[in-house]
Amino acid sequence: MGVVVLGAALGGCDAPGDDAAPPTTTAAISAPLAPPVTFAVGAVSLTVQPTAAFTAAGGTLSVTTDPDGSARLHVTSSVTARQTTATLTGPDGTTLDPLPDGSLLVRADDGSLVAGITGTKARLDTTDGTVRLSASGGAELWLADTAVTSLDWGEREGGRSLAVAPTAWGRSASQAAEEMVWAAVAAQPEAGTPSMRDQLDCHRFGAPDKPTWNLEPWRPKVDWITLLAARCNPT
């Protein structure tokens, strides 16, 4: 929120005939740098505040909602080089946690994950506690509060198995999606083990389009070469 102050101090009012300077006036105008955009899914609503330079150059921000309830922030700009586009703020009680790959997690005040953002030609980072969006023309941010559609236990491949069905957003190649999917898996009994995490990461990397990722708590933890050679199913 930028504040612009115009004018000078208000002068006194003198009686007619007093030998005094004419009164002056003052005006204070408080206005955003550009109209803010709301970017929301479920109970999570983020405010995106475009920078003056971005809007002055003809840049625009718009939001569309996918059928699954996720939302996309579209960045349109004639500038092809990455530039600072906007700042982001979350609702009270949440923390915005940018990750090294430029994606972002939205955390509740207890640290739990409530949403995540992935980007195409866009990046989110923090400077002095402010989350900034930088992007180039044609960029997009994808916000979701659900990374998994179902988690079903069954007997598969010789033992107890958890079938994980990720959302389209949960399959995206970002650290935010990875952490959101893992948080859903780890909340299941028997599932929060190093071996299950390795199997999940292996499926995300090697079988991103498979309808379900089947993870078995009885499988041993092995090194990555062995895990990949076993097609994510070490014995």
N, C-alpha and C positions, 0 to 999 in steps of 0.2 A: 504494500500500500504506500503510494508516494504522496507526499503532502507538499503543496505549492502555496507559498504565502506571498501576497501582493500588497503593495501600499506601504504606508508609514504609520507612525503612532498617531492616535487621534488627538487633535489640538483642542485647546479649551474654547469655550463659547464666551465671547466678549460683548459687552453692551455696545449699542450703536455709538459711534463717535470715538470709541477707545482706539488708541493708537497701537494696534496689535496686528500680528500676522494673520492672514485669512486662515480659517480652519482647514485642516486636511482630513482625509478619510482613509479608511483601511478596509481591506477585504481579505478574508482567509478562505481559500478554496481547498477542500480536501477531496481528492479524487484518485481512483486507482490508475495505475499506469495504462491499463487497457481493460476492457470488460472481462471479468473473470469467467472461467468456464467450469462447470461442475462435472465431475467424472465419477460415476457412482456404480456400485453393484451391491445389492442387498442393503445391509445397514452401513456399509462403508462408503462415505462420500468424501472425495478429495476436491480441493479447490486448486485450479490451475490458473496462475496469474501471468498472462503474457507480458513480456517486456516491451517497453516503448519502442525500442529499435526494431523488434520483430514485427510489430504491427505497422510501424511507419514504413517498413519495406514491403508491405502488402501481405505479410504472413497471416494465416488464419488457423484457428483451432476449431474442430467440430467433433462431436461424439455420436457414435452409433452403438446400438445394443444388439448383440448376437442372440439367436433363439435360445441358447443355453443360459442366458442371463449375464454373461460376461459383457464387457464394454470396451470399445476401442476409441482412443483419442487420435484423431487424424491431424497431422501437421502438414499444412500446405504452405510452401514458400518457394520463391523463385531462386533463392540462394541455395546452391548445391553444396557448399562447404558447411561443415558442422558449425553451428552458432548457438549461443545461449538464447533459448526460446521463451522459457517461463520458469516460475518457481512453483513448488507444490507444497500444500499444507494438508494435513489430515484432521479428522474430527478430534475434539477433546478426548483425552484418554488413550490416544494411539501414538505410536512412534513410527516414523518412516525410516526404514533401514536399507539404504542402497548397498548392493553387493558388488564385488569386484568386476563382474561381467557387465555391469550397467543395468541389471534388473533390480527390482526393489521388493522388499517385504513390508507389509503393514502389520504391526504388532499391537496387541492390546496392552493395557497397563501392567498386566501380569506376565508379559513377554510372549504369550501365545500368538500364533499366526492367524490372522483373520483375512488376509488377502495378499495378492502378489501382482506385480506388474512385469511384463516382458516387453521388449522393444524391438522394432525394426528400424534401422538407421537412426535410432534415438538412444540417448544414454541419460541415466539419472545419477547424480553424484552429490556429495555434501561438502559445503564450504562454510565454516563458521556456523554450523547448525542449520543452514538453509539448504533444502533439497532443490537442486536446479536441473531442469530439463534442457539438454542440448540436442539439436537435431539438424537435419538437412531437409531439402525438399522431398516430399513424399514419405516422410517418416510416420511411424505409428507406435502408440503405446497400447498394450492389451492388458486390461485389469480384470481379475477374476477372484472370487472368494471361495471357489470350489475347485479342487484339483483332481478329485476321484469321484466317480459316479457310484461305485459299489466296491465292497470288500467282502468276499465270500470264502469261508473255510470249507474244505472238502478233502477227500482222499484222492490224491493224484500222484502218478509216478512212484507208487510204492510207499506213500506216507502222507502225513497231514500237510496240506498245502493251502496257501492263501492266494486267491485269484483277485488281482488288483485291476480294476477297469478305470484307467485315467480319462479325464476329460480331454478335449482337444487342447485346451490351454495347458493341462498337466503334462502333455506330451511335448510341449515346446522345449527347445534346447536352451534352457536358462537355469541359472542357479536358483532363482525364485521358485520356478516350477518344481525343480528337484527337491527343494526343502519343503514345499507344501505337500507334495506327494508323500515324502518320507514321514512327515508329521502325522499324516493320516494312517500310514502303515504302522508306525511305531506305537500308536495309541492302542493297537490291537494286542490282546494277550499273546505272549510268546513271540511277538513279531519284532520287538525292538532290540535285535541282536546285530553284531557286526556282520555276520554272514548274511542276514536278510538285507542289510543295507547294501552290501556288495552285489547281491543278486539283483536288487532293484536297479542299482546304477548300471549294471551290465545290460539289463533288459532295456533301459532307457537309451543306452548307446547302441546296442546291437539289434534291438527289435522294437523300434519306436512305434510302428504301425500295427503290431500284434494286438488283437482285440483285448486280451488280458495278459498281464504279466503274472505268471504263477511262481510264487516264492515259497520255499520249504524251510521251516525252522530247523529241521534235522540235518540239513546239508552242512558240511564242514566249511570253515573259513579257510580259503586258500589264497595264494598269490594271484595277481591279475592275469598273468600268462596262462596259468592253469585254469582259471575261471573262464577266460575267453575260449580256450581250447575245448572246454566242456560245454560250450554254448550256454553259459550262465547256470549250468546245472551240475556242479561238482559232486562227486561221490567219494 
